Amino acid sequence: MPELDVKAPVITPAPDTGTGKPVSVTALRKTYGAVTAVDEVSMEIAAGEFVTFLGASGSGKTTTLMMIAGFCEPDSGSIVVGGRDVTRLAPQKRGLGFVFQQYLLFPHMSVWENVAFPLQLRGVPKAELRRRVGETLDMAGLSAMSRRRPRELSGGQQQRVALCRALVYRPPVILMDEPLGALDKKLRDQLQTEIKRLQQELGLTVVYVTHDQEEALVLSDRIAVMRDGRIDQFDTPRELFERPRTPFVADFLGAANFLDGHLEERTDDHSLVRLDTGGLLKARPQADRGAGRVRAAVQPGRIGLCPAGDGFCTGTVETVTYVGTLVRVTVRPPGGTDPVRLELPAGRAPALGERVGLTAEPADVSVFSDPENGG
């Protein structure tokens, strides 16, 4: 294999690196003048866990990641990795791996040299360096391309090289800032599978940033949904999708339908909502027992069709859009309210203009107080 000829200071690795370590973030806060970018964010990430920060632009997800990495110093709060307080340490002293959206490969180096570079900086002996580079390239399916330059690789291959460069020294935590954002959907899907496989095989802790809901659901053990510098909900993908705790999470994760009405009955088993359209909708128990105005939320894929006059609502089919294995349908309820969106199997599409009833299982319906309307 080629030898590297790069003059650079040797980086001393953090103690006991090489396997996934837990990460503890406590009351992190970061302001820029009058703008609060991150506001008292706290979380516990287990060793070997894949956690994603998910949110729109400006939600605080990247700033939180940069504080963990050491590229951005918090105003207050603490960051502990594997029991070691790294809050005020320089990035190179934290022993963490980082994968950016931009590949940042050295154009004059081969794939092998790019991946070997972090080990050379750490003073790893040559025999060990060759072994670890070879193993890492094998895992990523890049051994046959080891002598190529970055310009000879596709975008997906370049991102795999960047991932290998972060993995090769077996850091306890890998931080990834939208690493697949510049790729097309097919390549993103392929690399999602590879990233998850490598993370599980090596037992690494991964903290990942994305604004792509599907990507977060596919990759993550848990997701922190962020908004305005805070965490709205930190939970498993299933809990976030099926049991959102706020209307924002319900809408952001699944583009939920929101149906307004009054809470007519509340028991330990269910909530009963009298919708503004006149129908009754049975839902999971409301989190609080307050009466008044409420908003019911149900995902498009959890609403079914039934005969007109049945279900919680009857309306007219306005649109039917074929998107491969399913159809997207909108149904207009009476009274000029917003249309209800459905996702149905492709063979079960209703006809345009047809009168249909809508139904949903209570376990699929969340109910939230509506403070803007007296709830």
Solvent accessible surface area in square Angstrom, and as a share of the most:
residue,aa,sasa,rsa
1,M,111,0.49
2,P,37,0.23
3,E,94,0.42
4,L,28,0.14
5,D,126,0.65
6,V,44,0.26
7,K,186,0.79
8,A,42,0.33
9,P,111,0.70
10,V,101,0.58
11,I,36,0.18
12,T,109,0.63
13,P,65,0.41
14,A,9,0.07
15,P,98,0.61
16,D,115,0.60
17,T,45,0.26
18,G,23,0.23
19,T,86,0.50
20,G,12,0.11
21,K,32,0.14
22,P,63,0.40
23,V,1,0.00
24,S,25,0.16
25,V,1,0.01
26,T,67,0.39
27,A,33,0.25
28,L,0,0.00
29,R,77,0.28
30,K,29,0.12
31,T,41,0.24
32,Y,118,0.45
33,G,79,0.75
34,A,112,0.87
35,V,99,0.57
36,T,50,0.29
37,A,18,0.14
38,V,0,0.00
39,D,24,0.12
40,E,83,0.37
41,V,3,0.02
42,S,59,0.38
43,M,10,0.04
44,E,109,0.49
45,I,3,0.02
46,A,56,0.43
47,A,57,0.44
48,G,27,0.26
49,E,21,0.09
50,F,0,0.00
51,V,0,0.00
52,T,0,0.00
53,F,0,0.00
54,L,0,0.00
55,G,0,0.00
56,A,52,0.40
57,S,113,0.73
58,G,73,0.71
59,S,6,0.04
60,G,9,0.08
61,K,11,0.05
62,T,48,0.28
63,T,28,0.16
64,T,0,0.00
65,L,0,0.00
66,M,40,0.18
67,M,0,0.00
68,I,0,0.00
69,A,6,0.04
70,G,15,0.15
71,F,106,0.44
72,C,21,0.12
73,E,107,0.48
74,P,4,0.02
75,D,74,0.38
76,S,47,0.30
77,G,29,0.28
78,S,33,0.21
79,I,0,0.00
80,V,40,0.23
81,V,11,0.06
82,G,36,0.35
83,G,70,0.67
84,R,76,0.28
85,D,88,0.46
86,V,0,0.00
87,T,8,0.05
88,R,139,0.51
89,L,56,0.28
90,A,38,0.29
91,P,44,0.28
92,Q,94,0.42
93,K,112,0.47
94,R,7,0.02
95,G,6,0.05
96,L,21,0.11
97,G,0,0.00
98,F,35,0.15
99,V,3,0.02
100,F,60,0.25
101,Q,61,0.27
102,Q,116,0.52
103,Y,44,0.17
104,L,105,0.52
105,L,21,0.10
106,F,65,0.27
107,P,94,0.59
108,H,123,0.55
109,M,9,0.04
110,S,4,0.03
111,V,1,0.00
112,W,4,0.02
113,E,26,0.12
114,N,0,0.00
115,V,0,0.00
116,A,0,0.00
117,F,28,0.12
118,P,12,0.08
119,L,0,0.00
120,Q,49,0.22
121,L,27,0.14
122,R,37,0.14
123,G,47,0.45
124,V,27,0.15
125,P,96,0.61
126,K,129,0.55
127,A,78,0.61
128,E,55,0.24
129,L,15,0.08
130,R,96,0.35
131,R,119,0.43
132,R,44,0.16
133,V,0,0.00
134,G,24,0.23
135,E,73,0.33
136,T,1,0.01
137,L,4,0.02
138,D,92,0.48
139,M,41,0.18
140,A,4,0.03
141,G,48,0.46
142,L,0,0.00
143,S,51,0.33
144,A,103,0.80
145,M,32,0.14
146,S,11,0.07
147,R,165,0.60
148,R,101,0.37
149,R,79,0.29
150,P,11,0.07
151,R,190,0.69
152,E,98,0.44
153,L,14,0.07
154,S,55,0.35
155,G,27,0.26
156,G,2,0.02
157,Q,37,0.16
158,Q,36,0.16
159,Q,5,0.02
160,R,41,0.15
161,V,0,0.00
162,A,5,0.04
163,L,8,0.04
164,C,0,0.00
165,R,39,0.14
166,A,6,0.05
167,L,4,0.02
168,V,0,0.00
169,Y,27,0.10
170,R,39,0.14
171,P,0,0.00
172,P,6,0.04
173,V,0,0.00
174,I,0,0.00
175,L,0,0.00
176,M,3,0.01
177,D,22,0.11
178,E,30,0.14
179,P,2,0.01
180,L,1,0.01
181,G,39,0.37
182,A,71,0.55
183,L,13,0.06
184,D,86,0.45
185,K,112,0.48
186,K,150,0.63
187,L,49,0.24
188,R,56,0.21
189,D,58,0.30
190,Q,86,0.38
191,L,5,0.02
192,Q,13,0.06
193,T,93,0.54
194,E,37,0.16
195,I,6,0.03
196,K,37,0.16
197,R,87,0.32
198,L,3,0.02
199,Q,7,0.03
200,Q,116,0.52
201,E,103,0.46
202,L,39,0.20
203,G,33,0.32
204,L,1,0.01
205,T,0,0.00
206,V,1,0.01
207,V,0,0.00
208,Y,0,0.00
209,V,0,0.00
210,T,3,0.02
211,H,103,0.46
212,D,42,0.22
213,Q,58,0.26
214,E,98,0.44
215,E,6,0.03
216,A,0,0.00
217,L,53,0.26
218,V,86,0.50
219,L,0,0.00
220,S,11,0.07
221,D,58,0.30
222,R,64,0.23
223,I,0,0.00
224,A,0,0.00
225,V,0,0.00
226,M,0,0.00
227,R,99,0.36
228,D,110,0.57
229,G,1,0.01
230,R,126,0.46
231,I,43,0.22
232,D,32,0.17
233,Q,5,0.02
234,F,40,0.17
235,D,20,0.10
236,T,52,0.30
237,P,25,0.16
238,R,172,0.63
239,E,67,0.30
240,L,0,0.00
241,F,54,0.23
242,E,58,0.26
243,R,119,0.43
244,P,11,0.07
245,R,157,0.57
246,T,34,0.20
247,P,50,0.32
248,F,50,0.21
249,V,0,0.00
250,A,1,0.01
251,D,67,0.35
252,F,35,0.15
253,L,9,0.05
254,G,17,0.16
255,A,51,0.40
256,A,3,0.02
257,N,6,0.03
258,F,50,0.21
259,L,25,0.13
260,D,46,0.24
261,G,0,0.00
262,H,90,0.40
263,L,21,0.11
264,E,95,0.43
265,E,74,0.33
266,R,55,0.20
267,T,48,0.28
268,D,109,0.56
269,D,119,0.62
270,H,33,0.15
271,S,0,0.00
272,L,36,0.18
273,V,0,0.00
274,R,96,0.35
275,L,9,0.04
276,D,80,0.41
277,T,42,0.25
278,G,42,0.40
279,G,20,0.19
280,L,70,0.35
281,L,4,0.02
282,K,95,0.40
283,A,0,0.00
284,R,29,0.10
285,P,54,0.34
286,Q,4,0.02
287,A,105,0.81
288,D,69,0.36
289,R,154,0.56
290,G,39,0.37
291,A,77,0.60
292,G,24,0.23
293,R,46,0.17
294,V,1,0.00
295,R,79,0.29
296,A,0,0.00
297,A,5,0.04
298,V,2,0.01
299,Q,12,0.05
300,P,11,0.07
301,G,45,0.44
302,R,82,0.30
303,I,6,0.03
304,G,24,0.23
305,L,58,0.29
306,C,30,0.18
307,P,94,0.59
308,A,52,0.40
309,G,68,0.65
310,D,76,0.39
311,G,49,0.47
312,F,7,0.03
313,C,12,0.07
314,T,26,0.15
315,G,0,0.00
316,T,47,0.27
317,V,3,0.02
318,E,75,0.34
319,T,64,0.37
320,V,50,0.29
321,T,68,0.40
322,Y,157,0.60
323,V,61,0.35
324,G,34,0.33
325,T,123,0.71
326,L,51,0.25
327,V,4,0.03
328,R,124,0.45
329,V,1,0.01
330,T,27,0.16
331,V,0,0.00
332,R,84,0.31
333,P,6,0.03
334,P,71,0.45
335,G,80,0.77
336,G,66,0.64
337,T,52,0.30
338,D,120,0.62
339,P,45,0.28
340,V,2,0.01
341,R,91,0.33
342,L,2,0.01
343,E,59,0.27
344,L,15,0.07
345,P,66,0.41
346,A,39,0.30
347,G,79,0.76
348,R,174,0.63
349,A,46,0.35
350,P,16,0.10
351,A,63,0.49
352,L,121,0.60
353,G,50,0.48
354,E,73,0.33
355,R,143,0.52
356,V,6,0.04
357,G,0,0.00
358,L,0,0.00
359,T,53,0.31
360,A,19,0.14
361,E,115,0.52
362,P,45,0.28
363,A,62,0.48
364,D,38,0.20
365,V,0,0.00
366,S,7,0.05
367,V,11,0.06
368,F,20,0.08
369,S,37,0.24
370,D,7,0.04
371,P,109,0.68
372,E,158,0.71
373,N,75,0.38
374,G,65,0.62
375,G,40,0.38
